[in-house]
Amino acid sequence: MNLFEATVLGIKGKDGLHTIEFDYHGERLCMMGLELPDIRIGSQVLLSVKSTCVSIGRERSKSISISNQIECTIKKVDNGEVLSLIKLDSGYDEIECVTTLSSSLSMGLKEGDSVVALIKASELFIKEVL
């Protein structure tokens, strides 16, 4: 499980659906969900996302619908027989990504590469209000 400390920047909601924007060390992250925890603008939170819900791109893109794009460096690539565990360094936290072996090999992912961790807003959640 990946964890990120962030600050709430904005909250929008209608009919029980909410989007929340966060500041993560200068990166703007967005989460959507049905339940809104007891937070307000300026609240410090611990965000989380499963390793299987993190994707990797070679560069930022405005032509995809994934708004959460965190610049990272690959720390380690552990290729198994079916899956690959990729450990990323955001400069503040370690982010783990589990992907298929074929994706890891076709992208040629290796230690030291600059990549972007991609996280859908629907996969990010607030684990704890600090």
Residue pairs with C-beta under 8 A, 6 or more apart in sequence:
1 48
1 49
1 50
1 51
2 48
2 49
2 50
2 51
2 54
2 93
2 94
2 95
2 96
3 46
3 47
3 48
3 93
3 127
4 24
4 29
4 46
4 47
4 48
4 92
4 93
5 24
5 44
5 45
5 46
5 47
5 130
6 22
6 23
6 24
6 29
6 44
6 45
6 46
6 47
7 22
7 23
7 42
7 43
7 44
7 45
8 20
8 21
8 22
8 39
8 40
8 41
8 42
8 43
8 44
8 45
9 21
9 22
9 23
9 28
9 41
10 20
10 21
10 41
11 18
11 19
11 20
11 21
11 36
11 39
11 40
11 41
12 18
12 19
12 20
13 19
13 36
16 34
17 32
17 33
17 34
18 32
18 33
18 34
18 36
19 30
19 31
19 32
19 121
20 30
20 31
20 32
20 33
20 36
20 39
20 126
21 28
21 29
21 30
22 28
22 29
22 30
22 31
22 45
22 47
23 29
24 47
24 70
24 92
25 90
25 91
25 92
27 69
27 70
27 71
29 47
29 67
29 68
29 70
29 119
29 124
30 67
30 68
30 121
30 124
31 47
31 121
31 124
31 125
31 126
32 121
32 122
33 122
33 125
37 45
37 126
37 129
38 129
39 45
39 126
39 129
43 129
43 130
44 129
44 130
45 126
45 127
45 128
45 129
45 130
46 126
46 127
46 128
46 129
46 130
47 124
47 125
47 126
47 127
48 124
48 125
48 126
48 127
49 119
49 123
49 124
49 125
50 123
51 85
51 96
51 97
51 98
52 98
53 119
53 120
53 123
54 95
54 96
54 97
54 98
54 117
54 118
54 119
55 66
55 97
55 99
55 117
55 118
55 119
56 86
56 88
56 97
56 99
56 107
56 109
56 115
56 116
56 117
56 118
57 64
57 69
57 115
57 116
57 118
58 107
58 115
58 116
59 116
60 69
60 71
60 116
61 69
61 116
64 118
65 120
66 118
66 119
66 120
67 121
68 117
68 118
68 119
68 120
68 121
68 124
69 116
69 117
69 118
70 90
70 95
70 116
70 117
70 119
71 90
71 91
71 114
71 116
72 88
72 89
72 90
72 91
72 95
72 114
72 115
72 116
72 117
73 88
73 89
73 112
73 113
73 114
73 115
74 86
74 87
74 88
74 89
74 109
74 110
74 111
74 112
74 113
74 115
75 87
75 88
75 89
75 94
75 111
76 85
76 86
76 87
76 111
77 84
77 85
77 86
77 87
77 104
77 109
77 110
77 111
78 84
78 85
78 86
78 87
79 101
79 104
79 105
80 101
81 101
82 100
82 101
83 98
83 99
83 100
83 101
84 98
84 99
84 100
84 101
84 103
84 104
84 105
84 109
85 96
85 97
85 98
86 96
86 97
86 98
86 99
86 104
86 109
87 94
87 95
87 96
88 94
88 95
88 96
88 97
88 115
88 117
89 95
90 117
95 117
97 117
109 115
